[in-house]
Amino acid sequence: MLIRRLLIRLLGFKNYLQFISYFFLKTYRSKLYLSEHFQVRFLRQLVRQGDTCLDIGANLGYFSIPLSHLTGEKGKLYSIEPVPMFRKVLQKNLSRFGLKNFEILPYALGEEDHKKVQMGTPTVDGVIRHGRTEILEARPQQGIAFTHETEMMSPQTLFGGLKELQFVKCDVEGYETHIIPQFLSLFEQHQPILEIEIGPKENKAEIINLLSPLSYTAYYLKNNQLWPFQLDNPQHTKEIELYFIPTGKKDRVRGVIRE
């Protein structure tokens, strides 16, 4: 926290974002792997050349750059990032480190098209936390360092015309319970592998209940393997990154699933 606070004070917040994302992505692309790289390194087990992928809540591009390379020139990456400040860094990082197979979409995903929504970047223990930016809805804006107005669009409007979809990563700080229901028809049609950050246990239960009828099974990542997630296991509920594999895609990841 102290180092982060000093860097923000020294560089300013925008330059801090560019600096930390450059360091993360440069070390990853140079194969100087850090412990923070373990999730993005696992993407190679999930994504193949030619795939179509969505990065929902792309932020600074930590997942988008690996996905751009894994899908290759014949693949397609849609990076969805509604916050203008983050999107500028994302664009710069994708242009510097990615291929030319990406499209950045400047929207917050949700139930309504063209709805104006407010997002907030909070301060936690005196430090601005860009990774926790969320839709504010109607709650008080206490502890918010920056607010951002953006436009909401529904997944069906943006992606209803896709001919294929193999992988979706979703990190939206609790708003997944609003977004995932809007994707159900697309998930039923394409059966993509899903990686969703989910915090509270009740959110986990809601998402699992939504996806189970579509033949999805929930897993968590440990030691570079996917293990079955059990909602009633206290050790499992601590996991916030869940992987949902549809029955029809288990052969794709057979080597890393532990049943």
Backbone torsions as a table, in degrees:
resi	resn	phi	psi	omega
1	MET	NA	-41.7	-177.8
2	LEU	-63.9	-45.1	179.5
3	ILE	-62.1	-43.2	179.7
4	ARG	-61.8	-43.0	-179.9
5	ARG	-63.8	-40.9	179.7
6	LEU	-66.7	-40.6	179.4
7	LEU	-63.9	-42.1	178.8
8	ILE	-63.7	-41.7	179.5
9	ARG	-66.0	-38.3	-177.5
10	LEU	-75.0	-44.9	-172.1
11	LEU	-94.9	-22.6	-166.4
12	GLY	85.5	154.1	-170.7
13	PHE	-65.0	-43.6	-177.4
14	LYS	-64.5	-44.9	178.6
15	ASN	-68.1	-31.8	175.3
16	TYR	-61.3	-44.0	178.3
17	LEU	-59.7	-43.6	-179.9
18	GLN	-66.2	-39.5	-178.0
19	PHE	-66.0	-51.4	-175.7
20	ILE	-67.9	-35.2	179.6
21	SER	-71.6	-36.8	176.6
22	TYR	-62.7	-43.4	-179.6
23	PHE	-62.7	-46.1	-179.8
24	PHE	-60.8	-47.8	-174.3
25	LEU	-76.8	-34.6	178.6
26	LYS	-66.4	-43.9	178.5
27	THR	-65.4	-38.9	178.5
28	TYR	-63.9	-48.7	-177.8
29	ARG	-67.4	-26.4	177.8
30	SER	-87.3	2.2	-179.0
31	LYS	61.6	29.1	171.7
32	LEU	-96.4	76.1	-165.9
33	TYR	-72.3	136.8	175.5
34	LEU	-106.9	165.7	177.3
35	SER	-61.6	-29.6	179.7
36	GLU	-69.4	-11.1	-178.5
37	HIS	-86.4	-1.6	-166.9
38	PHE	-63.0	-35.8	-179.8
39	GLN	-73.4	-42.0	-179.5
40	VAL	-70.8	-30.0	176.0
41	ARG	-66.9	-31.9	-179.2
42	PHE	-70.7	-17.1	179.9
43	LEU	-55.7	-30.1	-178.6
44	ARG	-64.1	-18.5	176.4
45	GLN	-82.6	-13.7	-172.1
46	LEU	-111.7	-25.8	-169.7
47	VAL	-120.8	142.7	-179.0
48	ARG	-124.7	163.9	174.6
49	GLN	-56.9	135.8	178.4
50	GLY	89.2	-5.0	-179.6
51	ASP	-70.7	156.6	168.8
52	THR	-106.2	128.1	-173.2
53	CYS	-131.3	150.2	171.8
54	LEU	-116.3	134.2	172.0
55	ASP	-115.5	96.4	-175.4
56	ILE	-91.2	119.1	-171.2
57	GLY	80.8	53.3	-172.9
58	ALA	-67.3	-24.7	177.4
59	ASN	56.1	-117.9	-175.9
60	LEU	-97.0	-4.0	174.3
61	GLY	106.2	15.2	-177.4
62	TYR	-60.6	-33.6	175.4
63	PHE	-94.2	-32.7	-174.9
64	SER	-63.0	-41.7	-178.8
65	ILE	-64.6	-49.3	175.0
66	PRO	-58.5	-40.9	179.8
67	LEU	-64.5	-37.3	177.6
68	SER	-58.8	-43.5	-179.3
69	HIS	-75.0	-38.1	-177.9
70	LEU	-68.2	-35.1	178.9
71	THR	-77.6	-27.3	174.6
72	GLY	75.4	-177.8	-174.9
73	GLU	-64.9	-26.2	179.8
74	LYS	-90.9	-3.3	178.4
75	GLY	-95.2	-177.6	-179.3
76	LYS	-145.2	132.4	177.7
77	LEU	-119.6	127.9	172.1
78	TYR	-109.5	114.4	179.4
79	SER	-101.9	117.8	-175.9
80	ILE	-105.3	114.4	-179.0
81	GLU	-142.7	110.7	-174.2
82	PRO	-82.0	-17.6	-173.3
83	VAL	-88.8	117.5	-175.9
84	PRO	-55.5	-42.0	-178.9
85	MET	-60.0	-43.9	-179.9
86	PHE	-73.1	-35.5	-176.8
87	ARG	-64.5	-34.6	177.4
88	LYS	-64.1	-41.5	177.5
89	VAL	-68.1	-41.6	177.7
90	LEU	-58.1	-46.1	179.6
91	GLN	-60.9	-43.8	179.9
92	LYS	-64.7	-42.6	-179.2
93	ASN	-68.0	-41.4	178.3
94	LEU	-65.8	-38.9	178.6
95	SER	-66.8	-33.8	-178.0
96	ARG	-81.4	-44.5	-170.9
97	PHE	-108.4	-19.3	-173.7
98	GLY	-94.1	-178.9	172.5
99	LEU	-91.9	-172.2	-179.6
100	LYS	-100.4	37.2	-175.9
101	ASN	-112.5	20.0	-173.8
102	PHE	-115.3	156.9	171.8
103	GLU	-137.0	128.7	179.5
104	ILE	-97.2	127.9	-179.5
105	LEU	-112.4	125.2	-170.3
106	PRO	-91.1	48.2	-172.6
107	TYR	-126.0	155.8	163.2
108	ALA	-93.7	128.9	-179.7
109	LEU	-83.0	144.6	-179.6
110	GLY	-178.0	-157.2	-171.7
111	GLU	-81.9	-25.8	-170.6
112	GLU	-120.6	146.2	174.1
113	ASP	-87.5	137.5	172.3
114	HIS	67.2	16.3	175.1
115	LYS	-78.0	134.8	176.5
116	LYS	-84.1	128.8	-178.9
117	VAL	-130.3	153.3	177.3
118	GLN	-102.0	134.3	174.8
119	MET	-118.9	151.6	-178.3
120	GLY	-131.3	138.5	173.3
121	THR	-102.0	117.2	-171.4
122	PRO	-86.0	163.7	167.5
123	THR	-105.4	125.9	-180.0
124	VAL	-122.0	120.0	-178.1
125	ASP	53.6	38.9	176.3
126	GLY	81.5	5.9	-178.1
127	VAL	-120.8	133.5	176.6
128	ILE	-70.3	125.6	-176.4
129	ARG	-112.7	93.4	-176.6
130	HIS	-63.7	-30.7	-177.7
131	GLY	-71.6	-8.2	-179.8
132	ARG	-107.8	16.7	177.8
133	THR	-61.8	133.9	-174.8
134	GLU	-146.1	163.6	172.7
135	ILE	-70.1	130.1	-172.9
136	LEU	-80.7	-28.7	-176.0
137	GLU	53.3	-130.7	-173.2
138	ALA	-104.1	5.6	-174.4
139	ARG	-79.2	156.5	179.8
140	PRO	-59.3	144.0	-176.3
141	GLN	-92.3	54.9	178.2
142	GLN	-87.1	141.2	179.0
143	GLY	69.9	24.3	-179.0
144	ILE	-102.0	122.5	-179.7
145	ALA	-81.9	-41.0	-179.4
146	PHE	-136.5	144.1	169.2
147	THR	-115.9	150.0	-176.8
148	HIS	-137.4	129.0	173.1
149	GLU	-93.0	134.7	-179.5
150	THR	-143.7	176.7	-176.7
151	GLU	-109.9	135.7	177.1
152	MET	-92.5	142.4	172.5
153	MET	-137.7	150.1	179.8
154	SER	-83.9	147.2	176.9
155	PRO	-57.5	-37.0	-178.6
156	GLN	-64.4	-38.7	178.0
157	THR	-64.2	-44.0	-175.6
158	LEU	-78.6	-37.7	-168.6
159	PHE	-122.8	5.9	-179.2
160	GLY	-62.3	-22.6	-179.1
161	GLY	-92.3	2.2	-179.8
162	LEU	-64.2	138.0	177.7
163	LYS	-84.2	-22.8	178.7
164	GLU	-154.6	157.8	178.6
165	LEU	-158.7	115.4	-174.5
166	GLN	-104.0	-25.8	-173.8
167	PHE	-150.5	139.0	176.5
168	VAL	-134.4	125.0	170.3
169	LYS	-108.3	134.6	-176.3
170	CYS	-134.6	118.2	177.5
171	ASP	-136.4	95.5	-171.6
172	VAL	-131.0	24.3	170.1
173	GLU	52.3	53.7	174.5
174	GLY	95.2	-15.0	-177.6
175	TYR	-82.4	1.3	-179.7
176	GLU	-60.3	-28.3	179.7
177	THR	-70.4	-16.9	173.6
178	HIS	-91.8	-34.7	-173.1
179	ILE	-82.3	-47.5	-174.2
180	ILE	-57.5	-40.6	177.2
181	PRO	-58.2	-29.6	179.6
182	GLN	-75.5	-12.8	-178.6
183	PHE	-97.9	-6.9	-167.2
184	LEU	-58.3	-40.3	179.5
185	SER	-65.6	-36.9	177.6
186	LEU	-69.6	-39.5	177.9
187	PHE	-65.7	-39.0	178.2
188	GLU	-65.0	-37.5	-178.6
189	GLN	-71.9	-46.2	-170.4
190	HIS	-102.8	-22.3	-179.8
191	GLN	54.1	52.3	177.2
192	PRO	-73.9	156.4	166.9
193	ILE	-72.4	139.6	-176.7
194	LEU	-120.3	139.1	170.1
195	GLU	-124.9	113.2	-172.3
196	ILE	-127.1	127.2	172.0
197	GLU	-81.1	122.4	-178.0
198	ILE	-135.8	122.9	-177.0
199	GLY	-88.3	-81.9	-173.2
200	PRO	-60.8	148.8	-180.0
201	LYS	-59.0	-38.6	-179.0
202	GLU	-65.3	-32.9	175.4
203	ASN	-68.3	-41.0	176.7
204	LYS	-58.2	-46.7	-179.4
205	ALA	-61.0	-41.8	-178.9
206	GLU	-64.3	-45.1	-178.8
207	ILE	-67.8	-41.5	178.2
208	ILE	-60.9	-42.6	179.8
209	ASN	-66.4	-31.4	177.0
210	LEU	-71.0	-38.7	-171.6
211	LEU	-91.3	-25.1	-178.2
212	SER	-56.3	-42.0	178.6
213	PRO	-63.9	-16.2	178.2
214	LEU	-95.0	15.5	176.4
215	SER	74.6	25.1	176.8
216	TYR	-90.6	140.4	173.1
217	THR	-117.4	137.7	-177.6
218	ALA	-90.0	139.8	177.9
219	TYR	-136.2	161.9	170.0
220	TYR	-126.0	158.8	-174.5
221	LEU	-97.1	126.4	176.2
222	LYS	-148.6	127.8	178.8
223	ASN	53.8	40.6	176.8
224	ASN	63.9	24.5	177.1
225	GLN	-130.7	152.6	176.1
226	LEU	-97.8	122.6	-177.9
227	TRP	-113.1	142.8	179.9
228	PRO	-57.5	131.9	-179.6
229	PHE	-90.3	130.7	179.1
230	GLN	-117.8	116.7	-174.2
231	LEU	-64.3	-28.1	-178.3
232	ASP	-90.0	6.1	178.1
233	ASN	-97.1	114.0	-177.1
234	PRO	-56.9	-32.7	178.4
235	GLN	-68.3	-35.0	-179.2
236	HIS	-73.0	-37.4	-175.5
237	THR	-67.5	-12.7	174.4
238	LYS	-73.1	-21.5	-179.8
239	GLU	-70.6	133.4	179.5
240	ILE	-109.0	-13.4	179.1
241	GLU	-106.4	110.1	-179.1
242	LEU	-111.9	144.5	179.2
243	TYR	-113.3	129.8	-179.3
244	PHE	-114.6	116.6	-176.6
245	ILE	-111.4	121.1	175.9
246	PRO	-75.3	153.0	-177.5
247	THR	-53.1	-39.6	-177.1
248	GLY	-71.5	-11.0	-179.1
249	LYS	-110.0	4.5	-176.8
250	LYS	-66.0	-29.9	177.8
251	ASP	-63.6	-30.8	179.9
252	ARG	-63.9	-33.1	-175.5
253	VAL	-118.5	20.6	-174.7
254	ARG	-53.5	-35.4	-175.7
255	GLY	-71.2	-14.0	-176.9
256	VAL	-118.4	2.8	178.5
257	ILE	-92.4	133.3	174.1
258	ARG	-115.3	106.0	-177.1
259	GLU	-84.1	NA	NA
